[in-house]
Amino acid sequence: QMQLAESGGGSVQAGGSLRLACTASVDIGNQYSMGWFRQAPGKAPEGVAGIDSDGSTRYADSVKGRFTISRDNANDILYLQMNSLTPEDTAMYYCALAFGDLIVPYGLNPDLFALWGQGTQVNVSS
């Protein structure tokens, strides 16, 4: 059974950093896109960052220059390095997998992602 499991969330002060990890029970070295999404209370889900199997990436404007997505295909792990965090980054963060290299042509469209983790909470205080 294919599963994704996030870790690394927590509480941090504004300006701090966190690194999220997503462990996949599937060989993500194949032709999969991976992405990070977030949802804050009362807000719509937002695509944060995505990466295709060839390493091509796309970021939401709100996180460009602060967040970095990467994937370790040998160990089937997806990462999100988050720097210069602000209270506006507070949300539940989810990793997701899409079949095919879809990030570059289609962006962070959650409808394209077939497999989702349970989420990890990130809280940033001012």
C-alpha positions as CSV (number, residue, x, y, z in Angstrom):
1,Q,0.0,0.0,0.0
2,M,1.4,3.4,-1.0
3,Q,1.6,5.8,1.9
4,L,3.1,9.2,2.7
5,A,4.0,10.3,6.3
6,E,5.1,13.8,7.2
7,S,7.3,14.8,10.1
8,G,9.2,17.8,11.3
9,G,6.4,20.2,12.2
10,G,6.4,22.2,15.4
11,S,6.4,25.6,17.0
12,V,8.9,28.3,16.2
13,Q,9.3,32.0,16.6
14,A,9.1,34.3,13.6
15,G,12.4,34.4,11.7
16,G,13.1,30.8,12.6
17,S,13.5,27.7,10.5
18,L,12.0,24.2,10.2
19,R,12.6,21.3,7.9
20,L,9.7,19.1,7.0
21,A,10.2,15.6,5.8
22,C,7.8,13.2,4.0
23,T,8.6,9.5,3.9
24,A,7.1,7.6,1.0
25,S,6.4,3.9,1.0
26,V,6.9,4.0,-2.7
27,D,9.9,4.4,-4.9
28,I,9.7,8.2,-5.6
29,G,12.6,7.8,-8.0
30,N,10.1,6.8,-10.6
31,Q,8.1,9.3,-12.6
32,Y,6.2,11.0,-9.8
33,S,5.8,14.6,-8.9
34,M,5.8,15.5,-5.2
35,G,4.4,18.6,-3.6
36,W,3.8,20.4,-0.3
37,F,0.5,22.0,0.4
38,R,-0.8,23.8,3.5
39,Q,-4.1,24.8,5.0
40,A,-4.6,27.3,7.7
41,P,-7.9,27.5,9.7
42,G,-10.6,29.2,7.8
43,K,-8.5,29.4,4.6
44,A,-8.4,27.5,1.4
45,P,-5.7,24.9,0.8
46,E,-2.6,26.4,-0.8
47,G,0.1,24.8,-2.9
48,V,3.5,25.7,-1.4
49,A,6.1,23.9,-3.5
50,G,6.4,21.1,-5.9
51,I,9.1,19.0,-7.6
52,D,9.1,16.8,-10.6
53,S,11.2,13.6,-10.9
54,D,13.9,15.5,-12.8
55,G,14.3,18.0,-10.0
56,S,12.3,20.8,-11.7
57,T,10.6,22.9,-9.0
58,R,7.8,25.4,-8.6
59,Y,7.0,27.6,-5.6
60,A,4.1,29.7,-4.4
61,D,5.0,33.4,-4.6
62,S,4.5,33.7,-0.9
63,V,7.4,31.4,-0.1
64,K,9.8,32.1,-2.9
65,G,13.3,32.7,-1.6
66,R,12.4,31.3,1.9
67,F,11.4,27.7,1.3
68,T,13.3,25.0,-0.6
69,I,11.9,21.7,-1.8
70,S,14.1,18.7,-2.4
71,R,13.8,15.0,-2.9
72,D,16.1,12.1,-1.9
73,N,15.1,9.5,-4.5
74,A,17.5,6.9,-3.0
75,N,15.7,7.0,0.3
76,D,12.2,8.0,-0.9
77,I,12.1,11.2,1.2
78,L,10.7,14.6,0.3
79,Y,11.9,17.6,2.2
80,L,10.8,21.2,2.7
81,Q,13.3,23.6,4.2
82,M,11.5,26.6,5.6
83,N,13.5,29.7,6.6
84,S,12.5,33.2,7.7
85,L,9.2,31.9,8.9
86,T,6.4,34.3,9.6
87,P,3.1,33.9,11.5
88,E,1.4,33.7,8.1
89,D,3.1,30.4,7.5
90,T,1.2,28.8,10.4
91,A,-0.8,25.9,8.9
92,M,-1.1,22.2,8.6
93,Y,1.3,21.1,6.0
94,Y,0.7,18.1,3.7
95,C,2.9,16.2,1.3
96,A,1.3,14.7,-1.8
97,L,2.2,12.6,-4.8
98,A,1.1,12.9,-8.4
99,F,1.6,10.2,-11.1
100,G,3.7,11.7,-13.8
101,D,5.9,14.9,-14.1
102,L,3.1,17.4,-13.7
103,I,4.5,20.3,-11.7
104,V,6.2,22.2,-14.5
105,P,3.3,21.9,-17.0
106,Y,0.4,22.2,-14.6
107,G,1.7,23.8,-11.4
108,L,0.5,23.1,-7.9
109,N,-3.0,21.9,-8.7
110,P,-4.1,19.7,-5.8
111,D,-6.6,17.9,-8.1
112,L,-3.6,16.3,-9.8
113,F,-2.3,14.7,-6.7
114,A,-3.5,11.2,-6.0
115,L,-1.8,10.3,-2.7
116,W,-1.7,12.5,0.5
117,G,-0.2,12.3,3.9
118,Q,-1.9,13.0,7.2
119,G,-0.2,16.4,7.7
120,T,2.1,18.0,10.2
121,Q,1.3,21.2,12.1
122,V,3.6,24.3,11.8
123,N,3.0,27.1,14.3
124,V,4.9,30.4,14.0
125,S,4.6,32.9,16.8
126,S,5.4,36.6,16.5
